[in-house]
Amino acid sequence: MKILIIGGVAGGATAAARLRRMNENAQIILFERGEYVSYANCGLPYYIGGTISERDRLFVQTVDGFINRFNIDIRVKSEVTGIDLKNKSIRVHDIAANRDYAESYDKLIISTGAEPIKPPMPGIEDNRIFSLRNVPDMDKIKSYINQHKPKRAVVIGGGFIGLEMVENLHDAGLDITLIEKSNQVMAPIDFSMASIVHRHLIQKNVSLLLEEGVAKFESIEDAINVGLESGGSVTADMVILSIGVRPEVKLAKDAGLQLGSMGGIKVDDYMQTSDSNVYALGDATEVFNPVINKHTLVPLAGPANKQARIVADNILEGNKYTYNGTIGTSIAKVFDLTVAAAGASSKLLNREKIEHISSYTHGSSHAGYYPEALPLSIKIIFSPEDGKLLGAQVVGYDGVDKRIDLFAQIIKKGGTIYDLQEIEHAYAPPYSSAKDPVNMAGFVAENILKGKVNIIQWRDIPNVDKTEAMIIDSRTKEEYDFGHIEGAINIPVDEIRSRLNEIPRDKKIIVYCAVGLRGYIASRILMQHGYTDVYNLSGGYRTYSCAIADNTTSEGLCDTLIKDDGEMENKESATIKTIKIDACGLQCPGPIMQLKKNYDQINIGDRLEISVTDQAFGEDLNGWCRMVGAKLISMNNSGGVITATVEKIAKEDASCTTSAIAKDNKTLIVFSDDLDRALASFVIANGAAATGKKVSIFFTFWGLNVIKKEKKPAVRKDFMGKMFGMMLPSSSKKLGLSQMNMGGIGSKMMRSIMKNKNVDSLESLMQQALDNGVEFIACSMSMDVMGIKKEELIDNITIGGVAAYLDRAENANVNLFI
C-alpha cells in the first residue's frame, strides 16, 4: 500500500510514525514544503522570549532521524500544488531542485494545518511586521530582536499566540502594547474570566487596548506607526500580527473535496473526506463538538495527534475507529497566570440559543492554611434541566491544569454537576483541600438547581432598580470600606439575624460577599425567615469588581507611588528597619488587618514588607495607604504572590492620604432623648462621616437614653438609680417626640411613616454611624448621677468626661448642641 501525507508537524508526522509502527511494508511518503518535519510548534514563542534557550530542543525529530528510525520517505522543501482525485495522484513542486512531478497514491492524508490571517491593509508588507506559524517565522523574529534591539512592540490580537508573544517579548525586555478588536482577550473564555487576565496584564505594565482595530501601518524613520480605527496611533519598533488563523484548504477545495460550513475540510467520524481514498486531520478539518452538537474548527495540537492515530489505523485496518469529537480543552500561560477552558462558553451557548446557567466560585490551589495557597477562580456552565455540565473555565496561579482536566472528562462523557461532587481526588494540604474546588463548584451548582439559593450575575447589577431592591453587603465593615457596590448597605452576615428589622420584606433583596459563601449563608438565613425574593451574587464582589473594572487604564498602586532610586536605597538599607509579614492564604480583610496591626507598632521611618496571595489586595492597599497616610514604596506581583513595602511617615509628610486635616472634625452633644432630635443628630453625623470627616458624639444626661441597649443585663443599682431607670426611656425604642407625642402615639406614628417611606430607623442610623467610624462618648459624670452602668449601653461606647469632649472639640470646626 502506498500512502502519501501532505504536511508534517503534529498531525502528519504522528500519522506517518503510527503507520510504520503498524505496518513495516507500507510505502509512506511525507511531503513538507518547509525544511522541518516535526517540531514543537507550541514552543516557538518561548524560544523567542528565552525561556527555551536551546533552539534544537524544539525539534521532536529531524529528517534524518525520522528516516533512520521509521524508514519513511521524507521530502522536505516539497510543496504539493494539486490533487487529482480521479487519477489518485498529486502534483509536487521540488523547491530545492525547482522541478515539478506527480506522485500516485492508494491512500492520501491531508494535514495542511491553518494559516495566519493577514488582512489587506496599507503598509502590512513592512518587514517589521511578523506572524508566527513555523520555525522560519520564529527565526526571523528572534534575529530581528537580536540585531535591532527593539524597545517597543505592538501585538495585534489577544488569542493564545498573541498573549504568549506578549509575555515572551516582555521577557525579552520590550515594552508591549496589546491591541484587541474584541472587548476581551482569550476568546474561549467569557468576559468575566478574561477580566482577571486583563487586570494581570495591566499589573505587568502591558498597555491594553480593547475594542480597538488597526486601520493601517506607516513607516516613520526607524519605527512603524500603527494607525487605529479610532483615529489614534501607536508607535513601535516591531509588530506581531496574531489576529487568528484559518484552515488551509486550497488544495482540498481545488480538488473538489467537500468543505464544511466553517470553511474547513468536511470529514466523517472516521476522519474520511468526501473521497473515500482521502483522509484529513488537524487544523484544516471541521470536527464534531458534542456540547453544541455541531461541527466546528478546533486548531489544537492535542486533537490533531489523536486524529492522526485514528486515521492511520483506519487506513490499515478499514474504518473501525471513530473520532468522537472534541470539546476544545485548552490552556495557556499568561505571565504568572494560567488560563484554561473546556466545553462551551456562555457566549457560544448564547449564540447557539442553548439554555444554561453560569456559576462562579473562588477557592485556593490547595489548603489555605498550608503555605503558598494561591487563588483559583472557576466558572462552570450547566443545563438548567438536568445539570449537564456544558463548559468550565479556570483562571489561577497554580493547580489550574489538573482542575480543567477533571472538568474536561466530565464534559466529554456527558456528565453532570452531580458528577463533580463525587470526583475522588488525591488530597493532602500541599496539593488540594478536603473538598477540592472542583467539588465545591458542583456543590454550589446543586444548590442553584435545587432552589436552595437564587443567583444574580454581575452584569445584572447595574440594571437593578434601587427603589425596588435592596443590596446587602454581607462582608465585614473593613471589607466594605475598601470597596463595595454603589448603593449597597453593609450588614455583616453575623449580624443578619439581629438586624432583620432593617431589611424590607416587600423588596427584592440582593446579597453579596467577597466570593459568594457568606452571601449564600446570608441568603439562606433570609429565606428561612420568610423573605421570598432573595438573590446571591454569583462569585461575589471579586467577580463583580474585576468584571466592571476599567481594563484599558493601568490602575496605579497608589496615586503617588514612591520608587526610591538605587542610590538612596543603598544608603538607607543599613538603617531602615523592615518587618516582614506573611499574609499568604488570608482573604480580605485579613491582609489589611495584619498590615494595620503591625503598622501601629512600628516607628516613623520603619517599613513593613507584606506578602499576600489575595489578588484584590492591590486595590485594598491603595485605599489604605491614602487613609492612613502611609508611603507606598513598591508593589510587585510575581507567581501570584503580591509583595508590597510601605513606610510609616509623619502625617504632615503624607503624600498618599485623604485623611482629614486638623480643625476639620465634627462634634455633636446630644443632651435630649426626644426621638426627632435623636434622628436629626444621627442624620447629621452620618452625613459628615460619609464625607470622610472624623465625627464624635458626646451623650450627656437625657441623651444617654438614646444609646441604651434594648436587652440589658442585670446590674446592681442604688435606690436613686432604680428610680431613674423606672422613670426614663429604657432604650431608643421607647423615645418620644418633642412635639405631638400624645402619650407615645406620636412616636409610633413617626416610626410607621418612616418605615412606609423607606426611611432608615433610628436604630439603623445609629448602627450606620458606628459602621462609619463615628465615635460615641458617654458622659461619665451623667452616668454616675443617673445611675446608668456601662453594661446598659450599646457596645463600642467610649466612657469619657468633659476633657474627652473638649479634646475632640478642639480639633473640630463644627460643634452642635442637640
N, C-alpha and C positions, 0 to 999 in steps of 0.2 A: 504494500500500500504506500502511495506517495502522498505526503501531507505537506502542504505549504502553509506557512504562517506569515501574515503581514503585520509587522510590528513586534518589538521586543518588550523590554522593561517588565512590569509586574505581570501583565496578562499573558503576552506572547511567550516570554521566556519560561514562565511557570508551566504553560501548556506543553511546550517543547520538552521540558525535563520530565513531566509526567508521562508523556507519550513514550519516551525512551525507556523509562523505568518499567512500563507495562508491555513494551514490545521492542525487542532488541533488533528485529529485522526490518522494521518500517523505515522508509526513506523520508527523512524530515529535513525540510529546508526552511530556514527563518530569514526573512528579509527585513533589514532595518536601514532606513535612509540616513541615520546618523552613524557615528562610529562607535557608539557604546550600546551593548546589547542588554545588559542587566545591571541596573544601578538603583540606589535608594533615592528615588525621586523626592520623597518627602523630607529627605535630609538636606536638600540643596540650600535652603535659607540658612541653616545652622553652620554650614561651611563659610558662607559669606560673613556671618557675624563672628566667627572664630570659635564657636562652641565645639565644632568638629574641626580639629586642627590639621588633620591629615586628609588630603583630597582622596587618596587611594582607598580610604575606609568606606567611601560611598559606593564603591563598586562591588556588587554582590558576586559577580562572576565576570571575568574577562572573556574575550572572544576565544583566545587560545585555551583557556581553562574550560570553557563550555564545550569546545570541540573535543578536547582530550578526555574529559570525563563522560560526556554523553554521546559522543560520535554523531554530532548534529552538524549539518552543513550551514554554517552561519555566514550570511552575506551582508556585511555592513556597507554603508555608503551605497546602498542599492534601493532606489525609490521605485515602488510599484506605481505605475502610471495608469493601469487599466485592468479590468477583469472581464473576461469573456465567459459568461455563464454557459452559453450554448456549447462551446468547444472545451470548456473546463480548462482554461488556461489564463495566465496573467501576463501582462507586459511589464518589463523591468528596465529601468534606466540605471546602468552602472555608472555612478558619478565619477569614480576614480578613472575608469577607462574611457569614459564618455561614449558609451555604446548602448544600444537597445537590443533586447532579446525577449523571447517568450519562454514561459515555463508552464508545463502542463501539471495537472493535479488530479488526484482521486477525491481528496477532501481538502477544503480550504478553510482556514481560520482567519478572521479579520479582527485585529486588535490594534486599531489605529488611534485609539485614545481620544482626547479632547484637545482643542487648540485655544490659546488665549484670545479673547475678544479684543479687537483693535479697531475701534470706530474711526471712520474717516473724519478727521477734523484738522484744521490748519496747524501746521508745524509738528504733526505727530511723528514725522520721519526723522526728527532731530536725533543725533546719535547719543544724546544724553538721556534719552527715554528708553527704558528697558522693560522687558517682560521676562518672567521666569517660568520656563517649562522643562528645560533639559540641561544637561551638563554644559554645552557651549554657552547657553544663556548665563548660567552661573559663572562661568569663567570670564565672560565679558564684564559682568557686574563687579566681580572681585578684582579684576585687572584695573578697571576704571577707578575703583576706590584706592587701590594701592598706588596708582600713577598720579592721579589728580588730587588726592586728598580732599574730597568734597566735605563741606561742613554742614550743608543743608540738603535735606531730601524731602521730596513730596511723594507720598504713597497714595495712589488713587485706587480706592476700593478697600472695604473693610471685611473681606472674606477671610478664609483660612490663610491663604498665601499672603494676602495683604498684611494681616496682623503679624504673621511670622516675620515678614520683611521689616515691619515697623520695629519689632523687638530687636532683630539682628542688626539692622542699620544703626539703631540706637546703641547697641553694644559695641558697634564699630566706631562710635564716637560722633555720630551725626545728630543734628537737631532735626526732628521729624514733624512734618505736618501730614495728617491723615485726612483725606477728603472722601466722603461717602455720600452718594446720591440719596440713599435711604435715610430714614430717621434713626437708624441703628446700625451697629456693626454686627457681624455674625448672624447671617440670615437664618440658619437652622434653629435659633432660639428666639424667644419672644422679647419684646422691648423691655419689659420689666427686668428680665435677667440680663439682657445686654447692658442695661444701665449700670450694673455692677462693673462690667468691663469698661464702660465709658469713664466711670469715676477712677478706676485704676489707671487707665491710660493718662488721664489728666494728672494724677499723682506722680506719674513717671515723666511729667513735663512734655507729653506729646500734645501738640496743638491739634484739636479735634474739630473738624468742620463737617457737621452732619446736615443732611438735606441740602447739599451743595453739589452742583455739577460743574464739569470742566467744559469750557467752550472752545479754547484754543491754546496753542503754545507759541511763544515768541522768544527768539534768541536775543538776549541783551548782553553785550560784551562777553564776559566769561560765565554768564549764568543763563538760566532759562526761566522765562516768566510764564506762570500757569494762569491763564485767564479764566475766571469763574463766570458761571452763568448769571450770578447775581450782580456782576459788574466789577467786582473787586479782582484782586490777583494775589498770587503767592510767588515769591522768588525763590528759586532753588538752584543747587549745583547739579542735581540729578533727579530723575523721576522714575518711579516704579509703577508701571501700569498693571493693575491687578483687578480689573472690573468684572472678571468672570471668565468662564470657559464655555465652549460649545462643542458638541460631538463632531469629530472629524469624519464626515460621512460621504465626502465627494466621490470616492471610489465606489462605494456601495450604491449611491444614488445613480451615478452614471451607468453602472452595470445593470440597473433595473431592479435592484433589491428593494423590498418594501420598507418604508420608513414609518415610524410611529407618529403619534400626534405631537410629541415634544421635539421632533426632529432627529431623534436617534434611530439607529437600526432596529427594526422590529424583530424580536425573537420569540420563540415559544418557550415552554417550560424546560425543554431540552437544550436551550440556547441555540436552536437551529433557526436560520433565517428563512425567508420565503423560498429559497432554493435549497433543496434537501441535501445538497453536497457542500453547502457553505454554512459555517457556524460563525457566530460573532460573540465577543465578550468585552467586558470592561467599560470604560467611559463612553465609548461610541454607541453603546446599546441602551435601549429602554428596558428596564426590568420592573417586575411587579412589586408594588408596595402594599402589603396586606392590611395596613392600617386604614388607608383610604380606598383600598380595593381598586387601584388604578396602576397603570404602568407609568413610570417616571424616570428621570435621569438621576443617577447617583454616582458622581465621579469620585469614588473612593477606592483605595488600594485593596482593602480587605475583601470586599465583594468580588473584585476582579480576580484575585487569587483563587477564591473558592469556585468561581465560574470556570476558570481555566482547568481546574481538576475535573470538573463535571464534563466539560467539552471533550477533553482527552479521552475520558472513559467511555463517553457515548460514541465517539468516532471508532474506537477499537472494539467495543462490545455491543454496539447497537444502542438505540435510545432507551436505556434502562434507568438513567438517573435524572432527576428533575431538580431545577433550581427553584427553591420556594420563595424567592424574592428577598428583598432587603428592607429594613426599616430605617436605614440611613444612620446607623450609630456612628457618631463622630466625636472627636476630642481634639482640643488644641491648647497649646501653652501660650499664654499672653503675659509676658514678663513673669511675675510671681503667681499669677492666677492660672487655674486650669478650668477650661470651659468645655462642657460635654453635653450632648443631646442624643436622644434615641426616640424613634417614632415620630409622631406628628406634632407640630407646634400649634398653638391656638390660632395663629393667623392662617395657617394652612387649613385647619379644620373649618375655620370661618369661611374661607373661600370655597371649600367643598360642601358647605352647608351641613356639616356634621355636628349634631348636638354634643356638647361636652361641658364639663366643669373643671375649673382650674383651682389648684390648692397650693399654697406656698408654706414651706416650713424652713426653719433655720436651726441648725444644730452645730456640732463640732466634729472635727475629723476623728477624735477619739474622746475618751472620758475627760470631762472638763477639769477634774482635779489632778489629772496627770499632766506633767509639764508639756508645753508647746501644743496644746489643743487649739486648732485653728478653725475659723468659721467656715461653715458649709451651708450654702443656700440651695434649696431644692424646689422645683416646681414640677408637679405631676398633673396630667390631664387625663380625665377618665369619663366614661359614659355615665350619664345620669340614670340610665335604665338598669344596668346590671353591674356597674362598677368596672367594666372592662378597661384596662389600662391602655391608653392611646398614645401617650407620649410622656417623656421625662426630660428634665433639664437640670444640670447640676453645675454650680459655679463655686469654686473654693480654692484653697491653697494646698490641701493635702487630702488624699483619700477619695478624690473625685472619680478616678478611673475605676476603682472597684465598685463604687456605688452605681455608676452608669452601666456597668456590665451586668449588675443584678437586675436593674430596671429593664435593660435590653432583653434579657432572657424571658422575663415575664411578658413583655410586649410581643416578642417574636412567637411565643407559644399561645398567644391569645388569652393570657391570664388577666386576673382582676386585681383590684386594690386589696382584696382579702388575701391574695397570694403574697402580697408584700408583707402583711402582718406575720405570715408563717415562715418567711425565709429564715433559715437557720444559718447564722453566720458565726465565724470564729471570733470569740470575744476574749480580750484581755485589755486592761486600761490603756496600754500604749497603742492599741490598734482600733478600738471601737468602744461603744457603750453597750451596756446590757441590752438596751433597746436601741438598735442601730438607727441612724437617720432614715434608712430605707423603711424599717419597720414603723417608725414614727410617722412617715408620710402616709403609710397605709392606715394607721390608727386614726389620724386626722381625717382622711378621706372617708373612712367608715362613719365617723361622727357626722359628717356632712350628709352622706347618703341616707342615714337613718334619722335625720332630723334632730339630732342632739344639739346641733348648732346651725344657725343660718350664717352664711358668709356674705360679705360685700367685698368687691375688688377695689384696688387702689384707684383705678381710673374712674370709678363711680363717685368717689368722694367729692370732687369739685362740683358735681351736679346736685348734691344734696341740698334740699330746701331747708335752711336753718330754722325757718318758722314752723316747720312740721317735723323736725327731727332734733334730737339732742345727741351730740357726740361726746362720749366719755373717754378720757384718757385714764386708763387704769394703772398706769405706772406710778412710780414714786414722784414726789414733788421735785426732787433733783433732776430726774429724767425729763419731767415736763418742762422745767425751766430751761433746759438746754435745747429744746426744740419740740414743737407739738403742732398738730393740725390746727389751722386757724379756726377759732370758734369753739374749740374743744374745752370741756370742763374737766378739771383734774379731780378724780375721785379714785384714790388708790384701791386696788382690789380688796385689800384687807379692811377697808372702811365701807365697802359697798353695803353690807347688811345694816350698818348703823346710820346710813345716810339715804335710805330708800325714800325718805320724805322729800328729798331734793330732786328725785327723778320722776318726771311726769309719766303717768300711765297712758295718756292719750296721744303720745308722740312715738315716732319711730326712734328707737334707741340704737345707736351705733357705738360699739365698744372696741377699743384697741389697746394694745400694749406694745412692747418692743418687737416681739416676733410672733405673737399670736396665742401663747399659752395662757398668760394671765387674762387676756381678753376672753378666751374660751371659758375660763373659770368664772369670770365676772358675768358673762352672758348666761352661764348655767345657773348662777345664783338668781339673776333677774328672772329668768324663765320659770324657775321654781317658786318665785314669789309673785307669780301671776302676770308678769309682763309678757305680752304676746307678740310684740313686733320688735324683736331684738336681733341685731346682726353683729358679728365679729369680723373685724377687718383681717382678711387672709394675709398672712405674712407680716402683719403688724406695721409699726412705724418704720421698721427697717426697709421693708419693701416699698412702702409709700414714699418715704423721703428720698430714696435712691431713684425711684422712677420719675419723680417730679423735679429732680434737680436740673439745674442748667448745665447741660452736658457739653456746651460749646465754650464755656469760660472756665479758666483754671480757678478753682476755689482755693484762695490763699489760706495758709495755715493760720496766719494772723495778719491783720491789716498792716502791721509794721514788723513783720518777722525779721528778727535780727540774725545776721550771719557774721560772726566775728571773723576777721581776716586771720590768716595763719600766724602772722607775727604776733598779734595781740593774744591769740590763743596760747601760743608757746610761752609768752611772758607770764600769763596768768595761770597756766596749768599747775604750777607748783604751789600756788597759794589758794586757788579756788577749791572749796570743799564741795564734793559732789556725792550725793547719796543716791544709790540705785534702788529702784522699786520694780519688783517683778509682779505685774498685774495680768500676766497672760492667763487666759482661761476665764477671767472675770468679765461679766456682761455689765452694760451700763445700769446703774451709776457706779458700779464697783470701782473701775479705774479712777474716775474723778474723785471719789471719796477717799481712795488711797492717796491720791495726789494731795488733796486738801489736808488730810491728817498729817502728812509729813511736811507740807508747806508751812503749816502753823508752827512747827517745831524748829525750823531752821532760821538762821540769822540772815540779815540783809547781805547780799553778795554770794551766799551759798546757792548751790544748784541741786536740782533733782533730775535724775535721768530715769524715766519710766518706760517699761516695755509692756505693750498691750497687744492683744490679738483681736479685740473688738474693733471692727473696721469703721464704726461710727465715731470712734474716739477723736479723730482729727477735727470734726466739727464741734464736738463737745469741748475739746481743749481750746479751740479758737474762742468760744464764748466765755469759758472760764478765765482765760487769760485777760480778756477785756474787763471782766467783772472784778477780778481781784487786783489788777494792775501788775501782773507778772510779766516778766520779759521772756519771750519765747526765743530760745537760742537756735534750735534746729528741730526738724522732724523728718524722719525717714521711714519709709515702708519697704521692707525687704523680706521676702519669703512669707508674707502675711503677718509679720510682726512689726508693729509701729513702735519706733523708738523716738521719744521726744525728750528734749532737755529744756528746762525752764529755770530762770534765775529769779530770786527774790530781790526786789529793789525797793527803795524808798518810794512812797506813794507820789511824792512830788516829781519823781523821775519817771513815773509810769508812762509808757508810750502805747500800751495796748489796753487801755482801760476806758470804760464809760461810766465808772462809778461816780457817785455824787460828790461834788466839791463841797468844801466847808461852807457853812451857813446856808445850805440848800436843803436841810432836812425839814420835816414837818412834825409838829407835836399837837396832840389834842388832849384836853382834860374833859373827861366825861363825869359830870357831877350828878346828872339826872338819871333816874331809872324809868323815864317815860319811853314807851315803845317807839313813838315817832322820832323823838330826839336821838334815841339809840340808833335807829335806822339811818338817820342823817349822818351820824358820826361815822358809821362804817362805810356808807357810800362815799364819803369824802376820803376816808383813809384808803379804801381800795383804789379810788381814782388816782390818788397821789402815788401809791405803791406801783400802779401799772405804768407810771412814767419813769420808774427806776429810782424814786426818792426813798430815803430812809424815813419810815414813819413810826412814831411811838405814841401810844395812847395811855394816859395816866388815869386810872379809875379810882375815884375817891368818894367817900360817903355813899350816897344812894346809888351812885354809878357802879358800885361793887355788885349790886344785884343783877346787873346785866351779864356778868361773867360767872355766875353761879352755875354749878352742874345741876342738871335736871335730876339725876340719880346720885345722891350724895352718900358718902359713907357715914357711919355713926361716929360722932365726935363728942367729947366731953365739953360741956359749956357751963358757965355760971348762970345765975338766975337772970341777970340782965341780958346775957347772950341768948338765952332761950326765949325771952320776951321779944327781942328784936327779930329772932327767927320766926316767931309766930306772926308778927305784925307786917313783916316786909315780904315782897315777892320772893318766892323760893327759887326761881330761875328766870331766864329770859322768856320762857313760855308764859309766864304769869304777869308780864309787864302790862300796864295800862297806858291809855293815851293821855296826853297833856290836856286835850280838849275833847269833849263829847265822849268821854269814856263810858258813861252810863252803866256803872257798876260792872264793867268788864265786857259788856256787849259791844262797845265801840271797838275794842282791840280785836275781838273775834271777827267783826265785820271787816276791819282793816286787813287781817290776815287772809280772810276769804277772798277779798277783792284782789290782793296781791297774787294769790295762787291762780285765780282766774285770768289775770293779766300776764301770767308767767313772769312775775317779778320775784326775784330771789327773796327768800325769807330772811329774817334777822339772823337766825342760826346759820344759814348758808353764807350770808355775808361775813359773819364772824369767822367761819372756817376758811373762807377765801382770804380773809385778811391774814390769818395765821399762815396759810399756804404761801402767801405773797411776801412773807417775812416781816409783817407788821409786828412790832414789839408791844406786848400787853404788860403794863406795870400796875400792880395793885398797891394802893397806898397802905403801908403797914400801920400807920397811926390810926387810920379809919377802921381798919380791920380789928384793931385792939378795942377801939371804942364800941364798935357794933357787935363784937363777939363773933366775928367771922374767922374761921380757920382756913388755912391754905388748902386742906383736903377738900373743902367745899367748892373751891373754884375750879374752873376748867383747866385742863393740862396746858403746859407750855407758858405758864404765867410767871413773870418776874416779880418778886416782892421787893418793894423799894420805898424810900421815903422822899421827902421834898428835895433832897440833894440829887437823887436819881433823876427826878423830873427836871430840875434846873440844869443838870448836866446836858440832858437832851435838848432843852430849850435854848441853851447857849449856842448850839450849832444848827438852829432852825431859823428859817425866815418866815415861817407861818406858825402861829400858835393860837389855837382855837379853844374857847371855853364853852362847853355844851352842857 
